[in-house]
Amino acid sequence: MDAAEKYIIGHCTRQTAALEWIVRQTNVRTSHARMLTGLVQGRFMTMLVQMSGARRILELGTFTGYSAVCMAMGLPADGHLDTLEVNDELEELILEGFGRAGLSDKITLHVGDAKETLRRFREQASASGGNGEAWSYDMVYIDANKREYCEYYDLVFDMVRPGGFILADNVLWDGKVFEDPMPQDRQTLGISRFNDMVVSDPRVESVILPLRDGLNIIRKK
């Protein structure tokens, strides 16, 4: 951690006891603690939910629940968040974290492949006579398989209301997307294709913030 990062963290509102617990458990019980959203981005996401007035949020990629808790903290009393996670071994940790944060009634965890879950949501909306209200969102946060970001974008786009937001994490991918020559691994290519697709999509406006590993904020027109 460099001096600037230490200063920034030291001058942000502290994380809650529940978030501190999630951080500790992630370090103890997983080998991928670097995937945690972290205090600065987490606080930003809480405020973004509050500023946007979002009531319904969809998250792709729960991991251990840190980002879900941060976003749910910004929801109004009648707000709700659906979060999708493929790794069923994390379910117990995730749900305990939601409980410790007092947010169990505001967050629903869906365990399974994100693309399959999204297709099920769409089928359920279609079966209800075209009333997709149950699967309509003000904000979608994408932080799952980097190789599939373009597919996620296509699947969720119609589920986001006009004026709503799609957030995509890790869009700078440790700087690999602007290396010359660019690495040709599937994760880097997936992120690069996604960034190119978004900036070329006339249905949205977007800005990439160099926050942590890059956060693409996309507003649906």
Backbone torsions as a table, in degrees:
resi	resn	phi	psi	omega
1	MET	NA	123.9	-178.8
2	ASP	-84.4	176.0	-174.9
3	ALA	-62.5	-39.3	-179.5
4	ALA	-63.3	-44.8	-179.3
5	GLU	-64.2	-41.4	177.3
6	LYS	-60.2	-42.5	-179.6
7	TYR	-64.6	-45.3	-179.3
8	ILE	-60.9	-48.3	179.9
9	ILE	-61.3	-39.3	-178.9
10	GLY	-69.4	-13.9	-178.8
11	HIS	-119.5	24.4	171.6
12	CYS	-110.4	153.8	175.1
13	THR	-55.7	134.5	-177.0
14	ARG	-62.9	152.7	175.3
15	GLN	-77.7	156.8	-176.8
16	THR	-73.9	167.6	178.3
17	ALA	-61.4	-36.3	179.3
18	ALA	-65.2	-41.1	178.1
19	LEU	-67.3	-38.2	175.8
20	GLU	-61.4	-39.6	177.3
21	TRP	-62.5	-43.0	178.8
22	ILE	-61.5	-41.6	178.8
23	VAL	-61.2	-47.8	-179.3
24	ARG	-60.9	-47.2	-177.4
25	GLN	-66.9	-34.5	177.8
26	THR	-64.3	-40.8	178.8
27	ASN	-68.8	-35.2	-177.3
28	VAL	-81.0	-38.8	-168.2
29	ARG	-106.2	-2.9	175.8
30	THR	-133.4	168.0	177.0
31	SER	-110.0	17.6	-176.4
32	HIS	-130.0	43.7	-176.2
33	ALA	-61.8	-23.9	179.4
34	ARG	-65.6	-13.5	178.3
35	MET	-78.7	-9.9	178.9
36	LEU	-59.9	141.8	178.6
37	THR	-61.7	-45.5	177.4
38	GLY	91.7	165.5	-171.3
39	LEU	-60.9	-49.6	-172.7
40	VAL	-67.0	-51.6	179.6
41	GLN	-66.5	-36.6	178.4
42	GLY	-61.9	-45.0	178.1
43	ARG	-64.1	-39.2	177.4
44	PHE	-61.0	-41.9	-178.4
45	MET	-67.8	-37.9	175.2
46	THR	-58.5	-47.1	-178.6
47	MET	-67.8	-35.6	179.5
48	LEU	-64.2	-40.3	175.8
49	VAL	-61.8	-44.9	-180.0
50	GLN	-64.1	-44.6	-177.9
51	MET	-67.4	-35.7	-178.0
52	SER	-79.7	-18.1	-176.8
53	GLY	74.1	19.8	-178.7
54	ALA	-59.9	138.2	176.9
55	ARG	-113.1	-29.6	-179.6
56	ARG	-126.2	127.0	-177.0
57	ILE	-128.3	143.7	174.4
58	LEU	-121.4	130.7	177.8
59	GLU	-118.7	131.9	174.6
60	LEU	-107.2	107.5	-179.0
61	GLY	104.7	85.0	-177.2
62	THR	-76.8	-37.7	-168.8
63	PHE	54.4	-116.9	-178.9
64	THR	-103.2	7.6	169.6
65	GLY	100.0	1.3	-176.5
66	TYR	-61.1	-51.4	-177.2
67	SER	-67.1	-35.7	178.1
68	ALA	-61.5	-44.5	178.9
69	VAL	-63.2	-43.4	179.9
70	CYS	-59.3	-46.2	-179.4
71	MET	-68.8	-41.1	-179.3
72	ALA	-64.1	-30.3	177.5
73	MET	-63.5	-24.3	-179.7
74	GLY	-89.9	-5.6	-177.5
75	LEU	-75.5	150.9	172.9
76	PRO	-71.7	175.6	-175.2
77	ALA	-57.9	-33.1	-178.1
78	ASP	-98.1	13.8	-178.6
79	GLY	-83.3	162.1	179.5
80	HIS	-150.4	149.5	179.5
81	LEU	-127.2	130.3	171.4
82	ASP	-103.3	129.3	-179.6
83	THR	-127.1	138.3	-173.0
84	LEU	-114.0	129.3	179.9
85	GLU	-139.8	132.5	-176.9
86	VAL	-82.9	-25.9	-173.1
87	ASN	-89.3	101.6	-176.9
88	ASP	-70.8	-15.2	178.4
89	GLU	-69.8	-17.0	179.9
90	LEU	-91.6	-4.9	-171.0
91	GLU	-57.7	-46.5	-177.7
92	GLU	-61.5	-45.5	179.4
93	LEU	-61.9	-46.0	-178.8
94	ILE	-58.6	-50.6	-176.1
95	LEU	-66.1	-35.6	177.1
96	GLU	-65.7	-38.8	177.3
97	GLY	-62.2	-41.3	177.4
98	PHE	-62.1	-41.2	179.7
99	GLY	-64.9	-44.1	179.8
100	ARG	-62.6	-30.0	179.0
101	ALA	-82.9	-4.6	-177.9
102	GLY	70.4	30.0	-173.0
103	LEU	-121.7	14.2	-176.7
104	SER	-58.4	-32.4	-178.7
105	ASP	-83.9	-7.2	-178.9
106	LYS	-107.0	-7.6	-177.6
107	ILE	-128.9	131.7	173.7
108	THR	-113.8	123.1	178.2
109	LEU	-91.4	128.3	176.3
110	HIS	-115.3	112.8	-177.6
111	VAL	-94.2	128.0	179.8
112	GLY	148.8	175.8	178.7
113	ASP	-61.6	130.7	-174.4
114	ALA	-60.2	-43.8	-177.8
115	LYS	-64.5	-41.5	178.3
116	GLU	-65.2	-40.2	179.1
117	THR	-64.8	-43.0	178.8
118	LEU	-62.9	-40.7	177.9
119	ARG	-64.4	-36.2	177.3
120	ARG	-65.8	-41.4	176.0
121	PHE	-56.4	-45.3	-177.7
122	ARG	-66.9	-39.1	177.8
123	GLU	-64.5	-40.1	179.4
124	GLN	-66.3	-37.4	177.6
125	ALA	-65.6	-40.0	179.4
126	SER	-67.1	-39.4	-179.0
127	ALA	-68.2	-20.4	-179.5
128	SER	-84.7	14.8	177.6
129	GLY	87.3	24.4	178.3
130	GLY	87.5	-1.2	178.0
131	ASN	-83.7	98.3	-176.1
132	GLY	-94.1	18.4	-176.3
133	GLU	-56.1	-38.2	-177.0
134	ALA	-65.4	-24.9	-177.9
135	TRP	-119.5	35.1	175.4
136	SER	-107.6	132.8	-172.1
137	TYR	-126.4	150.4	174.2
138	ASP	-87.0	-25.3	-177.3
139	MET	-150.6	138.1	174.2
140	VAL	-125.5	132.9	178.9
141	TYR	-115.5	119.3	-177.8
142	ILE	-104.2	117.8	178.7
143	ASP	-151.4	51.8	-176.8
144	ALA	-118.6	-144.3	-176.1
145	ASN	-60.1	115.7	-174.3
146	LYS	-63.5	-27.0	179.8
147	ARG	-68.9	-17.4	-172.1
148	GLU	-115.2	15.0	-177.9
149	TYR	-56.8	-41.2	-179.2
150	CYS	-63.0	-40.1	178.4
151	GLU	-67.2	-41.5	176.9
152	TYR	-59.1	-45.7	-178.5
153	TYR	-56.9	-46.7	179.6
154	ASP	-64.1	-38.5	-177.3
155	LEU	-71.6	-34.8	-175.5
156	VAL	-92.9	-14.9	-169.6
157	PHE	-55.4	-47.4	-178.3
158	ASP	-73.6	-9.2	178.3
159	MET	-88.6	-6.6	-179.6
160	VAL	-99.4	129.5	-179.8
161	ARG	-68.7	154.1	172.6
162	PRO	-57.2	134.2	-175.4
163	GLY	89.0	-7.6	178.8
164	GLY	-81.9	176.1	-173.6
165	PHE	-122.8	145.5	167.4
166	ILE	-117.4	124.1	176.9
167	LEU	-108.5	134.9	178.4
168	ALA	-126.6	124.6	-176.5
169	ASP	-92.9	161.3	174.9
170	ASN	63.5	30.9	-174.7
171	VAL	-79.6	-5.6	172.6
172	LEU	-98.2	-19.9	170.9
173	TRP	48.6	57.2	-179.8
174	ASP	56.4	28.1	178.4
175	GLY	80.7	0.1	-176.4
176	LYS	-66.1	-29.8	-175.5
177	VAL	-70.2	-16.9	177.2
178	PHE	-117.2	15.4	172.0
179	GLU	-72.2	151.5	178.5
180	ASP	-132.1	107.5	4.8
181	PRO	-78.3	153.0	-180.0
182	MET	-77.9	135.0	176.4
183	PRO	-55.7	148.9	-174.5
184	GLN	-106.9	20.1	175.4
185	ASP	-70.1	159.2	-172.3
186	ARG	-65.6	-33.7	179.9
187	GLN	-67.3	-47.0	179.1
188	THR	-63.1	-43.6	179.5
189	LEU	-63.8	-37.5	179.7
190	GLY	-64.4	-44.6	178.7
191	ILE	-66.2	-42.9	-179.6
192	SER	-61.4	-44.2	178.3
193	ARG	-62.4	-40.8	-179.7
194	PHE	-62.3	-49.0	-179.4
195	ASN	-60.2	-40.9	178.1
196	ASP	-65.2	-40.2	-179.4
197	MET	-63.9	-44.5	-177.6
198	VAL	-64.3	-47.7	-176.1
199	VAL	-67.4	-19.2	179.6
200	SER	-96.3	-2.3	-175.5
201	ASP	-86.7	112.0	-177.8
202	PRO	-70.2	-8.5	-178.6
203	ARG	-82.4	-7.0	-175.0
204	VAL	-136.4	166.7	166.1
205	GLU	-127.3	145.8	-170.9
206	SER	-146.4	158.3	173.4
207	VAL	-146.6	136.2	175.9
208	ILE	-97.8	123.5	175.1
209	LEU	-97.7	134.9	178.2
210	PRO	-79.9	50.9	-179.4
211	LEU	-94.4	119.9	-176.1
212	ARG	56.6	-111.3	-178.0
213	ASP	-102.6	20.0	178.0
214	GLY	97.4	122.4	178.6
215	LEU	-124.8	117.5	178.1
216	ASN	-90.9	117.6	178.3
217	ILE	-102.2	116.5	-171.7
218	ILE	-119.3	123.2	179.1
219	ARG	-106.8	125.7	178.3
220	LYS	-80.1	126.7	-177.3
221	LYS	-70.4	NA	NA
